[in-house]
Amino acid sequence: MRHSFLFTVIAIGTFSATAGCKIVKNVDPNEAGEVAAAMTDEERMANYAREIWDTDVIPTVAAHLVPLDELRSALAHDVDAAGEAHGLRPDGEANPWNFAITGTGSVIEAKTESRAAKLHLDTVGDGEIDVTLQLGPIVRGTTLRDAMPFLLFSNFRDQIEFAKLGNGLNAMAHERLTIPEGDLVGQTVTFEGMFTFKDLESTLEVVPTAMTVGE
């Protein structure tokens, strides 16, 4: 009987001690790497785009900004000279120039309800559309990626990963914009952003990195 009593007391004491303790899982030093490895290409490149946006992308845009009127004049005179003076592009003369511009225009047409939202602007005062601001979230092209001199294709696994990075940067541009509600036609828009040069006649398709409406 005495032995049974002692066993009961010991069991109760052991249970109480265990109940008062919190079991803490040991941290696996490889856990962060495993989490990263489990991400899709899209998730990893989206995270990377977010990491470099404020520290690298925006400073690069700011360092190369040129007023749109000034750039138009330079391009009309000599495209390659304008590119050498103001442009950014991946290595190779076959690649098009990308330019960072600042400008102001009047909204001729606004398509803000679409997932590929856009503002069509007149920036020269002739009533014609000459600049399109791609607001997103669906944004065409890889201008932001291709304009960054520190983003080299050789530093990425393959074309798929590199393409996802372009999407991630476009998504960041969309995320940082504030798009006013209501009818924007006739409003004045001031913007900064980047575009890929095609030719002297084409409407500029700009990915804005900053934008104000009505100021």
C-alpha positions, -999 to 999 in steps of 0.1 A, spaced: 0 0 0 28 24 9 46 17 -24 14 24 -43 10 57 -25 46 68 -33 41 58 -70 10 80 -72 27 110 -56 57 107 -80 34 104 -110 14 134 -100 46 154 -94 60 144 -128 28 153 -146 26 187 -129 62 195 -138 56 185 -174 24 206 -176 43 236 -164 69 234 -192 65 246 -228 81 224 -254 101 246 -278 111 233 -312 147 235 -320 154 260 -348 166 243 -379 194 264 -394 184 252 -429 147 261 -424 150 295 -441 167 279 -471 141 252 -472 113 278 -472 129 297 -500 134 265 -520 97 257 -516 86 290 -531 76 292 -568 97 312 -592 70 338 -592 70 341 -554 108 343 -552 111 369 -579 83 389 -564 101 390 -531 133 400 -548 116 428 -567 103 441 -534 137 439 -518 154 460 -545 127 484 -553 135 513 -529 172 506 -526 182 501 -562 154 505 -588 140 539 -578 175 554 -573 184 542 -608 153 558 -623 159 590 -604 196 591 -616 185 589 -653 154 611 -654 152 634 -683 123 658 -691 102 643 -719 104 674 -742 142 674 -739 144 637 -747 121 640 -777 144 667 -792 174 645 -786 158 614 -802 147 634 -832 183 646 -837 200 612 -832 185 582 -815 218 565 -806 234 597 -793 203 602 -771 206 566 -759 242 571 -750 235 603 -732 203 592 -713 194 556 -720 198 523 -704 198 489 -720 211 453 -716 245 446 -732 243 443 -770 236 469 -797 206 449 -809 187 457 -777 164 487 -776 171 517 -754 151 523 -722 146 558 -709 135 573 -676 114 604 -682 94 630 -663 65 648 -679 31 663 -677 0 658 -698 -37 660 -700 -58 629 -698 -75 622 -732 -88 588 -722 -89 568 -690 -93 531 -686 -90 526 -649 -116 498 -645 -96 472 -665 -69 450 -649 -47 465 -676 -56 500 -665 -42 529 -685 -42 566 -689 -38 580 -724 -22 615 -723 -16 645 -745 18 659 -735 23 684 -763 -11 702 -763 -24 691 -797 -53 670 -784 -37 638 -796 -26 608 -774 12 606 -774 19 589 -740 2 559 -724 7 553 -687 4 516 -679 -12 515 -644 -17 478 -641 -19 455 -623 -14 439 -658 16 458 -673 31 448 -707 68 446 -713 100 443 -693 111 479 -694 119 481 -657 139 449 -657 158 456 -688 167 491 -678 184 481 -645 222 477 -652 226 455 -621 200 429 -633 220 406 -656 204 376 -672 235 355 -665 229 360 -627 195 341 -629 188 304 -634 170 306 -667 146 327 -689 116 317 -669 130 331 -636 141 362 -654 107 367 -669 91 364 -635 114 391 -622 101 414 -649 66 406 -637 76 413 -601 90 447 -609 58 456 -629 38 446 -599 58 468 -576 52 498 -599 15 492 -598 15 487 -560 31 520 -554 7 541 -575 -23 558 -561 -50 559 -588 -78 585 -581 -114 575 -585 -139 592 -607 -137 607 -642 -101 616 -649 -105 629 -685 -93 664 -687 -72 661 -655 -35 671 -655 -11 642 -647 25 646 -637 46 615 -639 79 598 -637 86 564 -653 103 543 -679 96 533 -714 113 512 -741 120 532 -773 105 518 -805 105 546 -830 99 583 -833 62 578 -844 49 554 -818 30 564 -787 52 560 -756 41 532 -733 54 543 -700 55 523 -667 51 550 -641 71 549 -609 55 581 -596 23 599 -605 2 628 -593 -32 637 -608 -48 672 -607 -19 691 -592 
